[in-house]
Amino acid sequence: MIVDRRCFLRYVGQGVFLLGSLGVMNSCGGVDRDRLSARDQKQRQIAGLTGEEMDILYLASLAPSSHNTQPWTVRIVEPQHWIVGSARERWLPAVDPQNREVLLSIGAFLENLVIAAEVHGYAVDLSVVAKSTSDKEIVDIRLRKGSVRDFPLEKIKTRRTIRNNFSDREIGADDLRYITLHDKRRHLVEVMRPHGFYFPNRSPQGKYLQEGTIEANKKQALRDPAQQELANWIRWSNKDAEEQRNGLTPDSMEITGIAGLFVRNFYDRKSVLSKSFRETTVDKVIKQVRTCGGWLVVTSRDSRIETLIEYGMVFEGMLLRIRERKVAIHPMTQMLEETPGRDAIAKELGLSGEVQWILRIGYLNSYPDPVSLRMPLSRLVIT
Ligand SMILES: Cc1cc2nc3c(=O)[nH]c(=O)nc-3n(C[C@H](O)[C@H](O)[C@H](O)COP(=O)(O)O)c2cc1C
């Protein structure tokens, strides 16, 4: 157990006595994402990349990924010709054995990459090279000069996942239309119209998704390989978070204030495997699913590699539109990961396609800034 003495914490049994002022508590906060990225920017160039290209890849890396594993890699083939791949050591075999979520996450990374490149005056040609979901190399990318796109990159920088404090107000039709807008000029595959189906939380389908999500979380919390995998991706201490720069931190799991201080100092891998942690996880999920506007279920025609990548892009496209509407989207993938699984869900909801995303959706009163960490580019770029 690592105890940070500067925190002046005395830990007695289950109780925590905090000695010191608020100022002390602030100095014991989590790892600051902006400080790390400012430090990275001062570091040396990566061979084969211009400063502008590094900026494009940094923005791409702000994409969401399951457990924040950041499963993407970028191989520099030649100037402005890259191959985006997937890193085996950042897969989640216990909850995502087919790499479905890896490919969705890589799709989200590519959406950011394409937008950032367009803002810098490039057009991007994408072509899928992977033949299997376990291939190392996934998408071939070529940048060529194009027109400059007017898009506020702040939207990429300020996007984040939020899981708590949702209002239970239903999502307005105008907001739903805006969020699920699909204005793509480029496609790897055609996106079904409509591709997003909204179910208010009080509707029978909303209730089905609430109960199904609770059940799937219970199953997953009791499934040791899944819980061990989760434990491997939680960075409880600041030291671990700063070293790894991926995974979930207390801040990104919204464990803040005194609770955050406590877990940063006293929790470790073993805590995640304890009975009480598993039970608390399920209790949190029950609270979450009871309070939200509803659910957005996204379907596709099939689950081919190109389709999963496209639907990762579609997902990120939606996420880049929600903050301005004070809407939060919380992916809750456990129902898709546990039995009876995706076919049964589509059937129960009366949807014809394959379910790729189950998203809890709700309005927020205030929108906090992003906190999840990202690895430095040097850890994902292969030269
Ligand atoms: C494919 C995929 C699946 C996800 N599943 C879940 C989930 O089941 N529960 C959850 O709380 N967050 C889920 N997330 C959100 C990630 O945990 C989040 O993106 C990651 O921790 C990085 O944080 P950020 O989105 O704030 O940058 C998922 C994200 C992706 C891309």
The ligand as a Tripos MOL2 file, in Angstrom:
@<TRIPOS>MOLECULE
LIG
   31    33     1     0     0
SMALL
NO_CHARGES

@<TRIPOS>ATOM
      1 C1        -15.9050    1.1600  -27.4200 C.3       1 LIG1
      2 C2        -16.0870    1.9050  -26.1300 C.ar      1 LIG1
      3 C3        -16.7520    1.3000  -25.0690 C.ar      1 LIG1
      4 C4        -16.9230    1.9740  -23.8600 C.ar      1 LIG1
      5 N1        -17.6250    1.3750  -22.8480 N.ar      1 LIG1
      6 C5        -17.8120    2.0410  -21.6810 C.ar      1 LIG1
      7 C6        -18.5950    1.4550  -20.6440 C.ar      1 LIG1
      8 O1        -19.1340    0.3550  -20.7830 O.2       1 LIG1
      9 N2        -18.7490    2.1350  -19.4820 N.ar      1 LIG1
     10 C7        -18.1770    3.3750  -19.3000 C.ar      1 LIG1
     11 O2        -18.3480    3.9590  -18.2280 O.2       1 LIG1
     12 N3        -17.4370    3.9640  -20.2820 N.ar      1 LIG1
     13 C8        -17.2620    3.3330  -21.4540 C.ar      1 LIG1
     14 N4        -16.5400    3.9170  -22.4640 N.ar      1 LIG1
     15 C9        -15.9250    5.2520  -22.2420 C.3       1 LIG1
     16 C10       -14.4480    5.1100  -21.9110 C.3       1 LIG1
     17 O3        -14.2650    4.5960  -20.6070 O.3       1 LIG1
     18 C11       -13.7750    6.4920  -22.0430 C.3       1 LIG1
     19 O4        -13.8490    6.8920  -23.3800 O.3       1 LIG1
     20 C12       -12.3080    6.4570  -21.6310 C.3       1 LIG1
     21 O5        -12.1800    6.1950  -20.2640 O.3       1 LIG1
     22 C13       -11.5980    7.7800  -21.9250 C.3       1 LIG1
     23 O6        -12.2350    8.8510  -21.2700 O.3       1 LIG1
     24 P1        -12.8030   10.0980  -22.0800 P.3       1 LIG1
     25 O7        -13.8960    9.5910  -22.9700 O.co2     1 LIG1
     26 O8        -13.3280   11.0460  -21.0120 O.co2     1 LIG1
     27 O9        -11.6740   10.6820  -22.8700 O.co2     1 LIG1
     28 C14       -16.3760    3.2860  -23.6980 C.ar      1 LIG1
     29 C15       -15.7250    3.8910  -24.7760 C.ar      1 LIG1
     30 C16       -15.5790    3.2150  -25.9770 C.ar      1 LIG1
     31 C17       -14.8920    3.9000  -27.1310 C.3       1 LIG1
@<TRIPOS>BOND
     1     1     2 1
     2     2     3 ar
     3     2    30 ar
     4     3     4 ar
     5     4     5 ar
     6     4    28 ar
     7     5     6 ar
     8     6     7 ar
     9     6    13 1
    10     7     8 2
    11     7     9 ar
    12     9    10 ar
    13    10    11 2
    14    10    12 ar
    15    12    13 ar
    16    13    14 ar
    17    14    15 1
    18    14    28 ar
    19    15    16 1
    20    16    17 1
    21    16    18 1
    22    18    19 1
    23    18    20 1
    24    20    21 1
    25    20    22 1
    26    22    23 1
    27    23    24 1
    28    24    25 2
    29    24    26 1
    30    24    27 1
    31    28    29 ar
    32    29    30 ar
    33    30    31 1
@<TRIPOS>SUBSTRUCTURE
     1 LIG1         1 GROUP 0 **** ****
